[in-house]
Amino acid sequence: MSAPDLKVKLGKLTLPNPVMVASGTFGYGKEYDGILDVGLLGAVVTKGVSLAPRQGNPPPRIAETPCGMLNSIGLENPGVEAFVRDKLPWLRQRGVTVIVNVFGNTVDEYARVVRRLDPEEGVCGFEVNISCPNVKMGGIAFGSDATQAALVSRAVRESTKKTVLVKLSPNVTDLVEIASRVAETGVDGLTLINTLRAMAIDPVSGRMMLGNKIGGLSGPAIRPVAIRAVYEVSRALKLPIVGAGGIGSYLDAVEFLRAGASAVQVGSATFRNPRAAAEVLQGLIGFLEEKGLDTHRALIGAVTEAAPLAQPARGVQR
């Protein structure tokens, strides 16, 4: 049997496989040089890039929680010009499929960042972040309102012919409605989901665990929320979905595919295991070969809506 066909088409962009790394958890790729071959991944979704440099939130910025972690980095980054000068050349030299995560404080800023990056060699597409829960301006302020979400999505869509994904927030009342309005703007896909708005307090000292008080919860604790979001949106819209949220093993990735995702992103698992994304990819290939499947696409949306199992039929402990 030949190797499984893992190609994924997102607009004009064809990924070599469906396993990416999530924005904000993998830096700009170079940080993992020597740990894994980043060129083997489906794509590297960069840390968020804004028009001007951004300092981010005050420390502490990360706190561990049961089955997950909180972060309130605040989208710290050196700005688009420094990204083009200092970060992009290395990615281009390694032949990495680069999707740049972009954000702004205004609709115009989103569009300006994309227009600046659009002609750069090596930039394959964009992921529009309208869902960060730990910044006061931009971010979730756009993603929590269907009209605003559509305005940003349309502005970016009109600024590039390259692939555009829009990353949506679970911190809303009706995710399907927002996804539908965003889809109408002609974007190529959706990333579901970003982190959940959350906080933690040290019970002994009474101190907030994060300098920003509130941050975003990620990790295995949010996977069921993400699965539900992918399932509902994939059945409402005919648009590719990139699943994200608590993926740490190939079985997690398979679960997202069955829910309706066409590709996945490995995020906070990378902090525990820097090779997590590569191992998810290797495990997925092995799973397909074991099941006699010649492509992962056979799994997309393949869920049996019948009497549920009393116990999950998992081959390994996740």
Secondary structure, 3 states (H helix, E strand, C coil): CCCCECCEEECCEEECCCEEECCCCCCCCHHHCCCCCHHHCCEEECCCECCCCECCCCCCCEEEECCEEEECCCCCECCHHHHHHHHHHHHHHCCCCEEEEECCCCHHHHHHHHHHHCCCCCEEEEEEECCCCCCCCCCHHHHCCHHHHHHHHHHHHCCCCCEEEEECCCCCCCHHHHHHHHHCCCCCEEEECCCEEECCECCCCCCECCCCCCEEEECHHHHHHHHHHHHHHHHHCCCCEEEECCCCCHHHHHHHHHHCCCEEEECCHHHHCCCHHHHHHHHHHHHHHHHCCCEHHHHCCCCCCCCCCCCCCCCCCC
